[in-house]
Amino acid sequence: MEAVAAAIGGVVAVTAAPLALGAMGFTGTGIAAASIAAKMMSAAAIANGGGVAAGSLVATLQSVGVVGLSTSTNIILGTVGAAVGAMST
């Protein structure tokens, strides 16, 4: 039973992260209007004098929204999700 819970936890973690980013407004076509991402981008631009700094949280999340998560990040998410799933049994 623990192995099943671990597998489910890993799958949920890997699939939930991109869905959550999309729901926040970090999409493959850019930041969605009137979204949390748009508000974050506006705040970052105001804080940086009109632009969003490369490497900032907003820039990184938008990059992930466009190209997806790296293989290593998916492995880490899956591992953490599996560990949490196994502990929940």
C-alpha positions as CSV (number, residue, x, y, z in Angstrom):
1,M,0.0,0.0,0.0
2,E,2.9,2.4,0.8
3,A,4.3,1.9,-2.7
4,V,1.0,2.8,-4.3
5,A,0.7,5.9,-2.1
6,A,4.3,6.9,-3.0
7,A,3.6,6.5,-6.8
8,I,0.4,8.5,-6.6
9,G,2.2,11.2,-4.6
10,G,5.0,11.4,-7.2
11,V,2.5,11.7,-10.1
12,V,0.4,14.3,-8.4
13,A,3.5,16.4,-7.6
14,V,4.8,16.3,-11.2
15,T,1.4,17.1,-12.7
16,A,0.2,19.7,-10.2
17,A,3.2,22.1,-10.5
18,P,2.6,23.1,-14.2
19,L,-1.2,23.2,-13.6
20,A,-0.7,25.5,-10.6
21,L,1.5,27.8,-12.7
22,G,-1.0,27.9,-15.5
23,A,-3.8,28.7,-13.0
24,M,-1.7,31.6,-11.7
25,G,-1.4,33.0,-15.2
26,F,2.1,31.8,-16.3
27,T,1.1,30.3,-19.6
28,G,2.8,29.1,-22.7
29,T,1.7,32.2,-24.6
30,G,2.7,34.7,-22.0
31,I,1.4,36.1,-18.8
32,A,-2.4,36.1,-18.7
33,A,-4.1,39.5,-18.2
34,A,-5.7,40.2,-14.8
35,S,-4.0,37.1,-13.3
36,I,-1.9,36.7,-10.2
37,A,1.1,36.5,-12.6
38,A,0.2,39.9,-14.1
39,K,0.0,41.4,-10.6
40,M,3.4,39.9,-9.7
41,M,4.9,41.2,-13.0
42,S,3.5,44.7,-12.3
43,A,4.9,44.7,-8.8
44,A,8.3,43.5,-10.0
45,A,8.4,46.1,-12.8
46,I,7.5,48.9,-10.4
47,A,10.2,47.7,-7.9
48,N,12.8,47.6,-10.7
49,G,12.1,50.9,-12.3
50,G,9.9,49.7,-15.2
51,G,11.3,46.3,-16.1
52,V,11.3,42.8,-14.9
53,A,14.8,41.7,-14.0
54,A,16.2,38.6,-15.7
55,G,16.5,35.7,-13.3
56,S,13.8,37.2,-11.0
57,L,11.0,35.0,-9.6
58,V,8.5,36.4,-12.2
59,A,10.9,35.8,-15.1
60,T,11.7,32.3,-13.9
61,L,8.1,31.3,-13.4
62,Q,7.2,32.7,-16.9
63,S,10.0,30.7,-18.4
64,V,8.7,27.5,-16.7
65,G,5.2,28.4,-18.0
66,V,6.5,28.6,-21.6
67,V,8.9,25.7,-21.7
68,G,7.9,23.5,-18.8
69,L,10.0,22.1,-16.0
70,S,13.4,20.5,-16.5
71,T,13.9,16.8,-16.2
72,S,15.9,17.3,-13.0
73,T,13.1,19.4,-11.5
74,N,10.5,16.8,-12.4
75,I,12.7,14.2,-10.7
76,I,13.0,16.2,-7.6
77,L,9.2,17.0,-7.5
78,G,8.4,13.3,-8.1
79,T,10.8,12.2,-5.3
80,V,9.4,14.7,-2.8
81,G,5.8,13.8,-3.8
82,A,6.5,10.1,-3.5
83,A,8.0,10.7,0.0
84,V,5.0,12.7,1.1
85,G,2.7,10.1,-0.3
86,A,4.5,7.3,1.4
87,M,4.4,9.1,4.7
88,S,0.6,9.6,4.5
89,T,-0.1,5.9,4.8
